């Protein structure tokens, strides 16, 4: 991974010190996390064909090349190589005529988000917990000038590198760190996304302060999270697992989430969308063959999780740093 463009971009944003810290720490982090599968992922990445995509589409979907680009290449071998990066959770990707049908229809979430946010044209964007960078590609397609994704899971970072091998876009970078590794009060990003992260944080208010610190004054937060129905004092904390997930901590109501954002100093707060997650939006596929939503819900009552808790309900909030 070559992050030289990232370092120079951060320096241009007034973040020379952070750029220097990353330059020193990222190679060490990758070395420390060189567990058994990393070498295999990197080998698979290098074995992908050296071809130039005949077309690239990022605005309405993520399409790289077409099937004709593989005319001299066995597509079955390409599929087998891509499967080395299983499970593919965020997408979908149209990859040289191969449809990577990911667990999540992340495009559906994006379609719910876009009508309600400030236009991304020319903006510097931070995507927290970005997964394999799918939404970051859509942000670039929407005109974002620079997108930095942070994602602690190396498999997701490697999946991003698969796409970057062909898109070769220095203005979209994904690095293997978490929000806790970001220096406080950067105050340099125009838009900060946190989608599907808050409920995994043991201290949700600290997470909101971290997100706020990344925004420039007047910048916009776009936050998507699990919620429950109730009044401003309703917050659900699962006594154990939630939808078979161990690391779910707090699910607020819309009113409680709004109050949290207010107490953390955000303004112009709005809940712009709610959506009950469906089996069509999150499901097992050839590209994610583990359990998915259908296995997490009560088979006798789709309104409840397998543990008897309220089934996943998601909301999107927008807010500004004053």
C-alpha positions in Angstrom: 0.0 0.0 0.0 1.4 3.4 -1.0 -0.1 6.2 1.1 2.2 9.0 -0.1 -0.8 10.9 -1.7 -2.7 10.6 1.6 0.2 12.2 3.5 0.5 15.1 1.1 -3.2 15.6 1.1 -3.5 15.7 4.9 -0.5 18.1 5.0 -2.3 20.4 2.5 -5.4 20.3 4.9 -3.2 21.6 7.7 -2.6 18.2 9.2 1.1 17.8 8.8 1.6 16.3 12.3 -1.1 13.7 11.7 0.4 12.9 8.3 3.8 12.4 9.9 2.3 10.1 12.6 0.5 8.0 10.0 3.7 7.8 7.9 5.5 6.3 10.9 2.7 4.1 12.2 0.8 2.5 9.3 3.6 0.2 8.1 4.2 -0.9 11.7 0.4 -1.5 12.2 0.3 -3.7 9.1 3.3 -5.6 10.2 1.8 -6.2 13.7 -1.4 -7.3 12.2 0.2 -9.7 9.7 -1.9 -12.6 10.8 -2.2 -15.8 8.8 -4.6 -14.6 6.1 -2.9 -11.3 5.2 -0.3 -12.9 3.0 -3.0 -14.9 1.2 -5.0 -11.7 0.6 -2.0 -9.8 -0.7 -1.1 -12.8 -3.0 -4.6 -12.9 -4.3 -4.5 -9.1 -4.9 -1.3 -9.4 -6.9 -2.7 -12.3 -9.0 -5.6 -10.3 -10.3 -5.2 -9.6 -14.0 -3.4 -6.5 -15.2 -6.0 -4.9 -17.4 -7.4 -1.4 -17.9 -11.2 -1.0 -17.4 -12.9 0.2 -20.5 -15.4 2.1 -18.4 -15.8 3.4 -14.9 -19.1 4.4 -13.2 -19.3 5.7 -9.6 -22.2 8.1 -9.6 -25.2 5.7 -10.0 -23.4 2.5 -9.0 -19.9 1.1 -8.8 -19.0 -0.4 -12.1 -15.4 -1.2 -13.2 -14.9 -2.3 -16.8 -17.2 -4.8 -18.6 -17.1 -8.5 -19.5 -15.5 -7.8 -22.9 -12.4 -6.6 -21.0 -11.9 -10.2 -19.8 -12.2 -11.7 -23.3 -8.7 -13.2 -23.0 -9.0 -14.1 -19.3 -10.9 -16.9 -17.6 -13.6 -15.2 -15.6 -14.0 -18.3 -13.4 -10.4 -17.8 -12.3 -11.1 -14.1 -11.5 -14.2 -15.1 -9.5 -12.1 -17.7 -7.5 -9.5 -15.1 -6.8 -12.1 -12.6 -5.6 -13.6 -15.3 -3.3 -10.3 -15.3 -1.5 -11.6 -12.1 0.1 -14.9 -13.7 1.3 -17.0 -12.5 3.0 -18.0 -9.4 0.9 -20.4 -7.4 3.1 -20.7 -4.0 1.5 -21.5 -3.3 -2.1 -22.7 -4.4 -4.7 -19.8 -4.1 -7.2 -20.0 -4.7 -11.0 -16.5 -5.9 -11.7 -15.6 -6.6 -15.3 -19.0 -8.1 -15.9 -18.9 -10.1 -12.6 -21.6 -9.1 -10.1 -20.2 -9.1 -6.6 -23.6 -9.5 -4.8 -22.6 -8.5 -1.3 -24.5 -9.2 1.9 -25.8 -5.6 2.2 -27.4 -3.7 -0.6 -25.4 -0.6 0.5 -26.7 1.2 -2.6 -30.1 1.2 -1.0 -28.8 2.9 2.1 -26.9 5.4 -0.1 -30.1 6.2 -2.0 -31.8 7.0 1.3 -28.9 9.2 2.4 -28.2 11.4 -0.6 -31.4 13.4 -0.9 -30.9 14.8 2.6 -27.3 15.9 2.9 -25.3 18.8 1.7 -24.0 18.3 -1.8 -20.6 16.6 -1.7 -19.1 18.5 -4.7 -15.7 19.7 -3.8 -15.8 18.6 -0.2 -13.2 16.8 2.0 -15.0 13.8 3.5 -14.2 11.4 6.4 -16.0 8.0 6.3 -15.7 6.4 9.8 -16.0 2.6 9.8 -16.1 2.6 6.0 -15.9 -1.2 5.5 -14.5 -1.9 2.0 -15.0 1.7 0.9 -18.2 1.2 -1.1 -19.8 4.4 0.1 -16.6 6.3 -0.4 -16.7 5.4 -4.1 -20.2 6.7 -4.3 -19.1 9.9 -2.5 -16.4 10.3 -5.2 -19.1 9.7 -7.8 -21.1 12.5 -6.2 -18.2 14.9 -6.6 -16.4 14.8 -3.2 -12.9 16.2 -3.8 -11.2 13.8 -1.2 -12.5 10.9 0.8 -10.6 9.3 3.7 -12.1 6.0 5.0 -11.0 4.6 8.3 -11.6 0.9 8.9 -9.8 -1.3 11.5 -10.6 -4.6 9.8 -7.9 -5.6 7.4 -10.0 -7.8 5.2 -12.2 -4.8 4.4 -9.1 -2.7 3.6 -7.9 -5.5 1.3 -11.2 -5.5 -0.5 -10.8 -1.7 -1.0 -7.4 -2.4 -2.5 -9.0 -4.8 -5.0 -11.1 -2.0 -6.4 -8.3 0.6 -6.1 -6.1 -1.6 -8.2 -8.2 -0.7 -11.2 -9.8 2.6 -10.2 -6.4 4.1 -9.2 -8.0 7.1 -7.5 -5.5 8.9 -5.2 -8.4 11.0 -3.9 -10.0 8.0 -2.1 -8.0 6.3 0.5 -8.9 3.7 3.2 -6.5 3.2 6.1 -6.6 0.5 8.8 -7.3 2.6 11.9 -10.3 3.3 14.1 -11.8 6.6 15.2 -9.8 6.3 18.5 -6.6 6.6 16.5 -7.6 9.9 15.0 -6.2 13.0 16.8 -8.8 15.0 18.6 -10.3 18.2 17.2 -8.9 18.0 13.7 -11.6 20.4 12.6 -10.8 19.9 8.9 -13.4 17.7 7.2 -16.4 19.3 5.5 -18.6 16.1 6.0 -18.2 13.2 8.4 -20.1 10.0 7.9 -20.6 7.4 10.7 -22.9 4.7 9.4 -23.5 1.6 11.4 -20.9 2.4 14.0 -22.6 4.1 17.0 -24.3 1.1 18.4 -21.0 -0.8 18.5 -19.4 1.9 20.8 -19.5 1.4 24.5 -19.6 5.2 25.0 -21.8 6.6 22.3 -21.4 10.2 23.5 -17.7 10.0 23.3 -18.1 8.8 19.7 -20.3 11.8 19.0 -17.6 14.1 20.4 -14.9 12.3 18.3 -17.0 12.9 15.2 -17.6 16.5 16.0 -13.9 17.1 16.5 -13.2 15.9 13.0 -15.6 18.5 11.5 -14.7 22.0 10.5 -17.0 24.7 11.9 -20.2 24.5 9.8 -19.4 21.0 8.7 -22.0 18.3 8.5 -22.4 15.0 10.3 -24.2 12.2 8.6 -25.0 9.5 11.1 -26.9 6.2 10.6 -27.6 3.9 13.5 -30.0 1.4 15.0 -32.8 2.9 17.0 -35.9 1.8 19.0 -39.3 3.4 19.3 -39.9 5.6 22.4 -39.7 9.0 23.9 -36.7 11.2 24.6 -35.7 9.0 27.6 -35.9 5.7 25.8 -32.6 3.9 25.3 -32.4 0.1 24.9 -29.3 -1.7 26.1 -29.4 -5.4 25.2 -28.7 -7.6 28.2 -26.7 -9.9 26.0 -26.6 -10.4 22.3 -28.6 -8.4 19.8 -29.5 -10.2 16.5 -26.7 -12.6 17.5 -24.2 -9.7 17.7 -22.1 -9.5 20.8 -21.0 -5.9 20.5 -24.2 -3.9 20.4 -24.5 -1.5 23.3 -27.0 1.3 23.1 -30.1 1.7 20.8 -31.7 5.2 21.4 -35.0 6.4 20.3 -35.1 9.3 17.7 -35.8 11.7 20.6 -32.9 10.3 22.7 -30.5 10.4 19.8 -31.5 14.0 19.1 -30.9 14.9 22.7 -27.5 13.2 22.6 -26.5 15.3 19.6 -27.8 18.5 21.3 -25.8 17.8 24.5 -22.7 17.2 22.4 -23.0 20.6 20.9 -24.5 19.8 17.4 -27.0 22.1 15.8 -29.5 21.9 12.9 -30.3 18.3 14.0 -32.7 16.3 11.9 -33.8 12.7 11.6 -34.2 12.5 7.8 -35.1 8.8 7.3 -36.1 5.6 9.2 -36.1 2.2 7.7 -36.9 -1.3 8.9 -34.1 -3.6 7.6 -35.5 -6.2 5.3 -34.3 -9.6 4.2 -33.9 -8.2 0.7 -31.4 -5.6 1.9 -29.3 -7.8 4.2 -29.0 -11.5 3.2 -26.6 -14.4 2.5 -25.3 -14.6 -1.0 -22.6 -16.5 -3.0 -20.3 -13.7 -1.8 -21.3 -13.8 1.9 -22.1 -17.3 2.8 -22.4 -16.9 6.5 -25.6 -16.3 8.5 -27.4 -13.0 7.8 -30.6 -11.2 8.7 -33.0 -14.1 8.2 -31.0 -16.1 10.8 -31.0 -13.2 13.2 -34.8 -12.7 13.4 -37.5 -14.8 15.2 -38.8 -17.2 12.6 -42.3 -16.8 14.1 -42.2 -13.0 14.4 -40.2 -10.8 12.0 -40.8 -7.9 14.3 -38.4 -9.4 16.9 -34.8 -10.6 16.9 -34.0 -14.2 17.7 -33.4 -13.1 21.3 -36.9 -11.4 21.4 -35.7 -7.8 21.1 -37.2 -5.3 18.7 -36.1 -6.1 15.1 -33.5 -3.8 13.5 -34.8 -0.3 12.8 -32.4 2.2 11.4 -32.4 6.0 11.3 -30.3 8.6 9.5 -29.5 11.9 11.2 -27.9 15.0 9.9 -26.4 17.7 12.1 -23.9 20.6 12.0 -20.9 21.6 14.0 -21.5 25.3 14.9 
